[in-house]
């Protein structure tokens, strides 16, 4: 098994019910989902630096389907020694508290505040710094809307306030030529 795994947007890193190692996100954003009576249910997001599949340390199968929201990377975590296992569990406990708080901020309050928090999380690097985002770095609007529990149209409208879409304008000469042709046809 490769020590570092690159996962493209939409690909599954691990599936619920499987057994495997603990992973650490080095790049990208992942969603942790659980199958329920109503279909797939978003439980939390995984960000750079986060541990995934910690339940494996308890000889349990993975509890969630973990899918890349953006193209990302995950590396195997060495937890073969008791001391390293304790450290991984301690980090996972603190991580769980932060991600629960993040999910509360992503699911409640005004949409512009939820979107601002989502963009801040998406811009986070493994070292805690933030990178500059471009609209091409974002997941599809439908996915953002599902994470924020709002309509796709609302996300599109609010997103323009944070990351305006590039407006591609025709050259003046092309626009003028088009207007001349319309005038000649009239």
N, C-alpha and C positions, 0 to 999 in steps of 0.2 A: 504494500500500500504506500502511495506517495505521501511524503511528510507534509507537503503543501499541495492544496487542491484549488484549482481555479474553477469557479462555478459561474456560468453565464446566467444572465437575467432570465428568470422563470424556471431554471433547473433546480432540482431537489438535491440538497446535500445529504440529508438522511430522512428516512421514513419512520413514522411511528410503528412500534412493534419490532423493529430490527435491533440487533445488538451491535455495538461498535465502540469506538474510542471517543474520548472527549476532544472537541475541536475548539480552537480559538480563532475568532474572526480577525484577519489582518487588514482587510479591505472590503468595502461595500456594506450593504444593508441586507438583512435577512428577515423573513417573517416566520414566526413560530405559530403553527396552527394545529388545531385538534378537530377531528371529525366528531360532529355531534348529530343529534336527530335532525337538525335544521341544515346540515351540510357542514362545510368548513367554517371554523370559527377562529378568528384572529385572537391570539392570546397575548403576544408581545412581539417586539422587534428586537433584533440582534444587531449590535453596532460594532465597529472596530474595537478590538480589545476584549469583547465579550466572550465568555465561555459558552459552548453549546453542548448539549448531551451529557451534562454532569451526572444525570441519573445512572449513567453507565458505571460510575464508581460504586454504586450500590448493587451491582449485578442485575440491574433492571434494564429492560429494553427502552429504546428512545420513546419518550412520551409524546413527541410532537413531530409533525412533518415540517422540516426546515427547508425553506425555499429562498433562493436569491431574489431580492427585489431589484437590485442593481447587480451588474457583474461584480463579483467579489472573489476574495481568497480566504481560505481557512487553513490553519495548520494544526497538525496533531499535537496534543498536549501530552507530555510525558508525566504520567501519574502512577508510575510503577512502584514508587517507594511510599511508605506510610507518611512520611513528612511531606512529600509533594502532594499526596492525596489530601491531607489536611489543609494545605495551602490553597488547593484548587477549590475545595468545598467552602472555605472561608471567603474566597474571592467571589464564588458563585452566589453565596448568601447576600453579600453586599451588592452585587450586581443586580440580583433579583429585586431588591428594594428600589434601586434607581430606575429599573425598567418598569416597575409597577407605577412609580410616580410619573414616568414619561407617558405611559398608556393613559393615565388619568388626564394628563394635559392634552393628549391627542384626541380624546373622545368627548371632552366637555368644555364648555365655554364658547365664546365667539369663534367663528370659523377662521377669521384672519389670525387670531392668536394660536389656534391649533395648527394652522398652516405654517406660521412663523416658527413654531417649535419643531415641526416636522423638518423644515428646511435646515434648521440649526442641527438637528440630529443627523441629517443626511450629509451635511458638510463636515462632520466630525471625522478626524483622522485617528489612527490607532494611538498616537502620542497625546491625544486630547486637544491638539490644535484644530483649527478649522480651515478648510480649503474654500476657494471661491467656486460657487456653483454656476453652471450654465444650464439652460433648459434641457440640453441634450443629456445631462447627467441624471435627470429626473426619471422616475418610473412613469408609466403611462398614467394619464389623468384618472382613468377608471380605478386603478390600484390605489392612487393617493386618496381618492374619494372614499374607497372602502376602508382605508386605514383611519381616515378622519371622520368616518360615519356621516358623510354628507353627499350631496349630489355632485356629479361630474361637472355640470355647468357652473356650480358655485366655486369649485376648485379652480376651474379655468378662469373665471372672472377675478377671483382673489389672487391667483398666481400672477396675473399681469401687474399687480401692485408691487410684487416682490422681484419678479424676474420678467420684465417686459419681453414679449415676443419680438423677434427681429422683423422689421417691416422691410420687405424688399421692394424698392421702388424701381420702376422702369427709368431708363435714362431719359433725360428731357427730350432729346432728339426723337426717341421712339414715341414718346407721348405726343409730341408735336406732329409727327408724321401720321399717327393714328387720327388726330383731330383734323388734319388736312384732308385725309381720305373721306372722313365723314362729311366734311363741308362740300367736297366735290360730288358726293353721292346725293346730296340734298337738292 
